[in-house]
Amino acid sequence: MAEHESVVVRYRELLEVSSVMLGYARSQDWEALIQQEARYAVELDRVRVIGASGSLSESERQDQLQLLEQILTQDAETRRLLDARREELSQMIGNSRRQQALGQAYQGGRGGVSTRLRFNAPDGSM
């Protein structure tokens, strides 16, 4: 019985870590979230090892299922928040690259557009 209880205990530990991670994602504390992922991976490995060691009673299986559903719900929300952050960073990088390209285009010729117009004017008026 102690072995089976530890499976449920491990799922509770995993749920706790998942809750902490979701809290960090909601508060946009990305550094803390990344650090917490290591603890999540350790707990997940423990669940896998212990979960493979035997069968559970019906009540333990129900507890396990309920905890797993909560973990998956939290994980989905955490991923949604991370996806939104990734999209935000992607847009920022894209904007930065565009600004850099524009800066290089304008600074590269130092009046490059007017200089090119002067030498390529069809009527020779420049």
C-alpha positions as CSV (number, residue, x, y, z in Angstrom):
1,M,0.0,0.0,0.0
2,A,2.8,2.4,0.8
3,E,4.1,1.9,-2.8
4,H,0.7,2.9,-4.2
5,E,0.4,5.9,-1.9
6,S,3.7,7.1,-3.2
7,V,2.3,7.1,-6.7
8,V,-0.5,9.4,-5.7
9,V,1.9,11.5,-3.6
10,R,4.2,11.9,-6.6
11,Y,1.3,13.0,-8.7
12,R,0.4,15.6,-6.0
13,E,4.1,16.8,-6.0
14,L,3.9,17.1,-9.8
15,L,0.6,19.0,-9.5
16,E,2.3,21.4,-7.0
17,V,5.2,22.1,-9.3
18,S,2.8,22.5,-12.2
19,S,0.8,25.1,-10.2
20,V,4.0,27.0,-9.4
21,M,5.0,27.0,-13.0
22,L,1.6,28.3,-14.1
23,G,1.8,31.0,-11.5
24,Y,5.2,32.1,-12.9
25,A,3.7,32.1,-16.4
26,R,0.7,34.2,-15.4
27,S,3.0,36.7,-13.7
28,Q,5.3,36.6,-16.7
29,D,8.3,35.6,-14.6
30,W,9.9,33.6,-17.4
31,E,13.3,33.1,-15.6
32,A,11.7,31.5,-12.6
33,L,9.5,29.4,-14.9
34,I,12.5,28.0,-16.7
35,Q,14.2,27.2,-13.4
36,Q,11.1,25.4,-12.2
37,E,11.0,23.3,-15.3
38,A,14.0,21.3,-14.0
39,R,12.1,20.4,-10.8
40,Y,9.1,19.5,-13.0
41,A,11.2,17.1,-15.1
42,V,12.6,15.4,-11.9
43,E,9.1,14.9,-10.5
44,L,7.8,13.6,-13.9
45,D,10.6,11.0,-13.9
46,R,9.7,10.0,-10.4
47,V,6.1,9.5,-11.4
48,R,7.1,7.4,-14.4
49,V,9.4,5.2,-12.3
50,I,6.9,4.7,-9.5
51,G,3.9,4.4,-11.8
52,A,5.4,1.5,-13.7
53,S,5.9,-0.5,-10.5
54,G,2.4,-1.9,-9.9
55,S,-1.3,-1.7,-10.0
56,L,-3.5,0.7,-8.1
57,S,-6.8,0.2,-6.3
58,E,-9.8,1.8,-7.9
59,S,-9.8,4.8,-5.4
60,E,-6.1,5.4,-6.0
61,R,-6.6,5.2,-9.8
62,Q,-9.4,7.8,-9.4
63,D,-7.1,10.0,-7.4
64,Q,-4.4,9.6,-10.0
65,L,-6.8,10.4,-12.8
66,Q,-8.1,13.5,-11.1
67,L,-4.6,14.8,-10.4
68,L,-3.5,14.0,-13.9
69,E,-6.4,16.0,-15.4
70,Q,-5.5,19.0,-13.2
71,I,-1.8,18.7,-14.3
72,L,-2.8,18.6,-17.9
73,T,-5.2,21.5,-17.6
74,Q,-2.4,23.6,-16.0
75,D,0.1,22.5,-18.5
76,A,-2.1,23.5,-21.3
77,E,-2.6,27.0,-19.9
78,T,1.1,27.3,-19.2
79,R,1.8,26.4,-22.8
80,R,-0.7,28.9,-24.1
81,L,1.0,31.6,-22.1
82,L,4.4,30.5,-23.3
83,D,3.1,30.5,-26.9
84,A,1.8,34.0,-26.5
85,R,5.2,35.1,-25.1
86,R,7.1,33.4,-28.0
87,E,4.9,35.2,-30.5
88,E,5.5,38.5,-28.7
89,L,9.3,37.9,-28.8
90,S,9.1,36.9,-32.4
91,Q,7.4,40.1,-33.3
92,M,9.9,42.1,-31.3
93,I,12.8,40.4,-33.1
94,G,11.1,41.0,-36.5
95,N,10.6,44.7,-35.7
96,S,14.2,44.9,-34.5
97,R,15.5,43.3,-37.7
98,R,13.4,45.7,-39.9
99,Q,14.7,48.7,-37.9
100,Q,18.2,47.5,-38.3
101,A,17.8,46.9,-42.1
102,L,16.3,50.4,-42.5
103,G,19.1,51.9,-40.5
104,Q,21.7,50.2,-42.6
105,A,19.9,51.3,-45.8
106,Y,19.8,54.9,-44.8
107,Q,23.2,55.1,-43.2
108,G,25.0,52.9,-45.7
109,G,24.8,55.4,-48.5
110,R,24.6,58.6,-46.4
111,G,22.1,60.2,-48.8
112,G,22.3,57.2,-51.0
113,V,18.9,57.7,-52.5
114,S,19.6,61.4,-53.5
115,T,23.0,60.4,-54.7
116,R,21.6,57.7,-56.9
117,L,18.9,60.0,-58.2
118,R,21.5,62.6,-59.1
119,F,23.6,60.1,-61.2
120,N,20.6,58.4,-62.8
121,A,18.4,61.3,-63.6
122,P,17.1,60.8,-67.2
123,D,16.9,64.5,-68.0
124,G,20.3,65.3,-66.6
125,S,18.8,68.1,-64.5
126,M,20.3,67.0,-61.2
